[in-house]
Amino acid sequence: MTSNPNKAPTLITGSDTDSFCEIYVGHWKMLCLFAFRITGNMDMAKDIVQEVFIDLLTKKEGTYVFNISAYLYHNGSLKF
């Protein structure tokens, strides 16, 4: 997903398993590398990324997102 000022936000919910899996597969590796560069510890990096995805998955009301990459990186950086 890319940012587009004319595009409506996408609703991300934990119950939409197909979308969640697509987001997870498409972003997990890069998020882990991002977290590793900050922490210097791959196990800690994986734990942080896992927490980001658990937070996204457990949001019952859903989250409106314009740019999923920015959302994930921002939420991951808040865990540090």
Summary of the structure (lengths in Angstrom):
residues: 80
radius of gyration: 12.6
end to end distance: 24.9
largest distance: 39.5
contacts: 199
relative contact order: 0.24
helix: 61%
strand: 8%
